[in-house]
């Protein structure tokens, strides 16, 4: 059952500290907490299943990216094609690891869930995303062997990248961008606005060559299944760890923590209602 805001929570319309923005901000936060709470209370099999589905959906986006890039030679056009993945994630309500850096954190800050449940969400989603991505990567490589060259070229951009400030910044930017997407989508009820946001962020992440831990891992998996040189488990693991670290810094510190500070009064009301 979907939870409701506590009855003793102040009505946002009664707040007077900033009439222009506070009511809308509080309602968006309430909506995010109400919709996000069930995500942290899922059973293990439900959590893993939604993670696997998300990995498959991102894999479909990777397929679209490769098809367009192979046909046109344009990464930017491929980025637009990839946006089908982020649209599917939103419409299908599946769980992507990097989408767990905003709403679930706000749920924990409101005391609607525990830190342990948050870590469980992250871990289960991450495993599910990689499992689903690995399977669909095999399907892509087996069914469309002609995409091996574009897959290998794309994968080596990540596996051969140095671990320096530039690549870490690319991972931080990817984490910030995907967390911004979840913020924008949780702040509106319009499906059209959510789709526009998904297309825009997909264009930024893929078109800009940002380091996204799940997306880029699936690209590497496709190249791995194709048997492309320089793309293996030993090349993937260091990249993956580097990308996850940067994604978490970008998502948690650059985006979510600022929202926590901005919404501290409303979060305090949630915590008081649960005490």
C-alpha positions as CSV (number, residue, x, y, z in Angstrom):
1,X,0.0,0.0,0.0
2,X,1.3,3.4,-0.9
3,X,2.0,5.5,2.2
4,X,0.4,8.9,2.7
5,X,2.1,12.0,4.3
6,X,1.5,12.0,8.1
7,X,-1.7,13.6,9.1
8,X,0.1,15.9,11.5
9,X,2.4,17.3,8.9
10,X,1.9,21.0,8.2
11,X,0.1,21.9,4.9
12,X,2.6,23.5,2.6
13,X,0.1,26.2,1.7
14,X,0.1,27.4,5.3
15,X,3.8,28.2,5.2
16,X,4.7,31.9,4.8
17,X,8.5,32.0,4.8
18,X,8.7,32.1,1.0
19,X,5.3,32.2,-0.7
20,X,6.8,32.0,-4.2
21,X,8.7,28.7,-3.8
22,X,8.2,27.0,-0.4
23,X,4.7,25.4,-1.0
24,X,5.8,23.9,-4.4
25,X,9.1,22.7,-2.9
26,X,7.4,21.1,0.0
27,X,4.8,19.4,-2.1
28,X,7.5,18.0,-4.4
29,X,9.4,16.7,-1.5
30,X,6.3,15.1,0.0
31,X,5.5,13.4,-3.3
32,X,9.0,12.1,-3.6
33,X,9.0,10.6,-0.1
34,X,5.5,9.1,-0.5
35,X,6.4,7.5,-3.8
36,X,9.9,6.5,-2.8
37,X,9.2,4.8,0.5
38,X,7.9,1.5,-1.0
39,X,11.2,1.3,-3.0
40,X,13.2,0.8,0.2
41,X,10.7,-1.8,1.6
42,X,10.7,-4.2,-1.4
43,X,11.4,-7.9,-0.9
44,X,14.7,-9.1,-2.2
45,X,13.3,-10.9,-5.2
46,X,11.3,-7.8,-6.2
47,X,14.3,-5.6,-5.8
48,X,16.5,-7.9,-7.9
49,X,13.8,-8.3,-10.5
50,X,13.3,-4.5,-11.0
51,X,17.1,-4.1,-11.2
52,X,17.4,-6.8,-13.9
53,X,14.6,-5.2,-15.9
54,X,16.4,-1.8,-15.7
55,X,19.6,-3.4,-16.9
56,X,17.7,-4.9,-19.9
57,X,16.1,-1.5,-20.6
58,X,19.4,0.3,-20.6
59,X,20.7,-2.5,-22.8
60,X,18.0,-1.8,-25.4
61,X,19.1,1.8,-25.3
62,X,22.7,0.7,-25.9
63,X,21.5,-1.3,-28.9
64,X,19.7,1.8,-30.3
65,X,22.9,3.8,-29.7
66,X,25.1,1.3,-31.6
67,X,22.6,1.0,-34.5
68,X,22.4,4.7,-35.1
69,X,26.1,5.4,-34.5
70,X,27.1,2.5,-36.8
71,X,24.8,3.8,-39.6
72,X,25.6,7.5,-39.2
73,X,28.9,7.8,-37.5
74,X,27.4,10.4,-35.1
75,X,27.6,9.9,-31.4
76,X,25.2,12.8,-30.8
77,X,22.5,11.1,-33.0
78,X,23.2,7.9,-31.1
79,X,22.7,9.7,-27.8
80,X,19.2,10.7,-28.9
81,X,18.4,7.2,-29.8
82,X,19.7,5.9,-26.5
83,X,17.2,8.1,-24.7
84,X,14.6,5.4,-25.2
85,X,16.3,3.6,-22.3
86,X,15.7,6.5,-19.8
87,X,12.1,6.8,-21.1
88,X,11.5,3.1,-20.5
89,X,13.0,3.3,-17.0
90,X,10.5,6.1,-16.1
91,X,7.4,4.5,-17.8
92,X,8.3,1.0,-16.6
93,X,9.1,2.0,-13.0
94,X,12.2,-0.2,-12.9
95,X,15.2,0.6,-10.7
96,X,18.5,1.9,-11.9
97,X,21.4,2.0,-9.5
98,X,22.3,5.6,-10.1
99,X,18.7,6.7,-9.7
100,X,18.9,5.7,-6.0
101,X,21.0,8.7,-5.0
102,X,18.1,11.2,-4.5
103,X,14.6,10.1,-3.6
104,X,15.7,7.1,-1.4
105,X,18.2,9.3,0.5
106,X,15.3,11.8,1.1
107,X,13.2,8.9,2.4
108,X,15.9,8.0,4.9
109,X,16.4,11.6,5.9
110,X,12.7,11.7,6.7
111,X,13.0,8.6,8.8
112,X,10.7,6.6,6.6
113,X,13.4,4.0,6.1
114,X,16.8,3.1,7.6
115,X,20.4,3.5,6.2
116,X,20.6,-0.3,6.1
117,X,17.5,-0.4,3.8
118,X,19.2,2.2,1.6
119,X,22.4,0.1,1.3
120,X,20.2,-2.9,0.5
121,X,18.5,-1.0,-2.2
122,X,21.8,0.1,-3.7
123,X,23.4,-3.3,-3.5
124,X,20.4,-5.3,-4.9
125,X,19.8,-2.8,-7.7
126,X,23.5,-2.7,-8.7
127,X,23.6,-6.5,-8.9
128,X,20.3,-6.7,-10.9
129,X,21.4,-3.9,-13.3
130,X,24.7,-5.7,-14.1
131,X,23.0,-9.1,-14.5
132,X,20.3,-7.8,-16.8
133,X,22.8,-5.8,-18.7
134,X,25.2,-8.8,-19.1
135,X,22.4,-11.0,-20.5
136,X,21.2,-8.5,-23.1
137,X,24.7,-7.6,-24.0
138,X,25.2,-11.3,-25.0
139,X,22.0,-11.2,-27.0
140,X,23.2,-8.0,-28.9
141,X,26.6,-9.5,-29.6
142,X,25.2,-12.8,-30.8
143,X,22.3,-11.5,-32.8
144,X,24.1,-8.5,-34.3
145,X,27.8,-9.4,-34.8
146,X,28.2,-6.5,-37.3
147,X,28.0,-4.1,-34.4
148,X,31.3,-5.5,-32.9
149,X,33.5,-2.8,-34.3
150,X,31.4,0.1,-32.9
151,X,31.0,-1.7,-29.6
152,X,34.7,-2.3,-29.3
153,X,35.6,1.3,-30.1
154,X,33.1,2.6,-27.6
155,X,34.2,0.2,-24.9
156,X,37.9,1.0,-25.2
157,X,37.1,4.7,-24.6
158,X,36.3,3.6,-21.1
159,X,38.7,0.7,-20.4
160,X,41.7,2.5,-21.7
161,X,40.9,5.8,-20.0
162,X,43.4,6.8,-17.3
163,X,42.3,7.2,-13.7
164,X,42.9,10.9,-13.4
165,X,41.1,14.1,-12.5
166,X,39.5,14.4,-15.9
167,X,37.9,11.0,-15.9
168,X,36.8,11.3,-12.3
169,X,35.1,14.6,-13.2
170,X,33.3,12.8,-16.1
171,X,32.0,10.2,-13.6
172,X,31.0,13.0,-11.1
173,X,29.1,14.8,-13.9
174,X,27.3,11.6,-14.9
175,X,26.1,11.0,-11.3
176,X,25.0,14.6,-11.0
177,X,23.2,14.5,-14.3
178,X,21.2,11.3,-13.6
179,X,20.3,12.6,-10.1
180,X,19.2,15.8,-11.6
181,X,16.9,13.8,-13.9
182,X,15.3,12.0,-10.9
183,X,14.8,15.4,-9.3
184,X,13.1,16.9,-12.4
185,X,10.9,13.9,-12.9
186,X,9.8,13.8,-9.2
187,X,8.9,17.5,-9.4
188,X,6.2,17.1,-12.1
189,X,3.1,15.0,-12.8
190,X,3.4,15.6,-16.6
191,X,4.6,12.6,-18.5
192,X,5.6,14.8,-21.4
193,X,7.9,16.8,-19.2
194,X,9.4,13.6,-17.8
195,X,10.1,12.3,-21.3
196,X,11.7,15.6,-22.3
197,X,13.9,15.5,-19.2
198,X,14.9,11.9,-20.0
199,X,15.9,12.7,-23.6
200,X,17.9,15.8,-22.5
201,X,19.8,14.0,-19.8
202,X,20.5,11.0,-22.1
203,X,21.9,13.4,-24.7
204,X,24.2,15.0,-22.1
205,X,25.5,11.7,-20.6
206,X,26.0,9.8,-23.9
207,X,26.8,12.7,-26.2
208,X,29.2,14.1,-23.7
209,X,31.0,10.8,-23.1
210,X,30.4,11.0,-19.4
211,X,31.3,7.9,-17.2
212,X,28.1,6.2,-16.1
213,X,28.8,3.0,-14.2
214,X,25.8,0.9,-15.5
215,X,25.5,2.3,-19.1
216,X,29.2,2.1,-19.8
217,X,29.4,-1.4,-18.2
218,X,26.8,-2.7,-20.6
219,X,28.7,-1.1,-23.6
220,X,31.8,-3.0,-22.3
221,X,29.8,-6.2,-21.9
222,X,28.7,-6.1,-25.5
223,X,32.3,-5.6,-26.7
224,X,33.4,-8.4,-24.3
225,X,30.9,-10.9,-25.8
226,X,32.1,-9.8,-29.3
227,X,35.6,-10.8,-28.2
228,X,37.0,-7.4,-28.9
229,X,40.7,-7.0,-27.9
230,X,41.5,-4.9,-24.8
231,X,38.0,-5.5,-23.3
232,X,37.8,-8.0,-20.5
233,X,36.9,-8.5,-16.8
234,X,40.3,-7.2,-15.7
235,X,39.9,-4.0,-17.8
236,X,36.2,-3.5,-16.7
237,X,36.5,-3.9,-12.9
238,X,38.9,-0.9,-12.3
239,X,36.8,1.3,-14.6
240,X,33.6,0.2,-12.9
241,X,34.9,1.0,-9.4
242,X,36.2,4.4,-10.6
243,X,32.8,5.2,-12.3
244,X,30.8,4.1,-9.3
245,X,32.8,6.3,-6.9
246,X,32.5,9.3,-9.2
247,X,28.8,8.7,-9.8
248,X,28.1,8.6,-6.0
249,X,30.1,11.8,-5.4
250,X,28.2,13.6,-8.1
251,X,24.8,12.3,-7.2
252,X,25.0,12.5,-3.4
253,X,27.2,15.5,-2.8
254,X,26.6,17.8,-5.8
255,X,22.8,17.3,-6.0
256,X,21.1,15.4,-3.1
257,X,22.9,16.9,-0.1
258,X,22.1,20.4,-1.3
259,X,18.5,19.4,-1.5
260,X,18.6,18.0,2.0
261,X,20.0,21.3,3.3
262,X,17.4,23.3,1.3
263,X,14.5,21.1,2.6
264,X,15.7,20.6,6.2
265,X,12.6,22.2,7.8
266,X,10.2,20.0,5.9
267,X,12.4,16.9,6.6
268,X,12.4,17.8,10.3
269,X,8.6,17.8,10.3
270,X,8.6,14.3,8.7
271,X,11.1,13.1,11.4
272,X,9.0,14.6,14.2
273,X,5.8,12.9,12.8
274,X,7.7,9.5,13.0
275,X,9.1,10.0,16.5
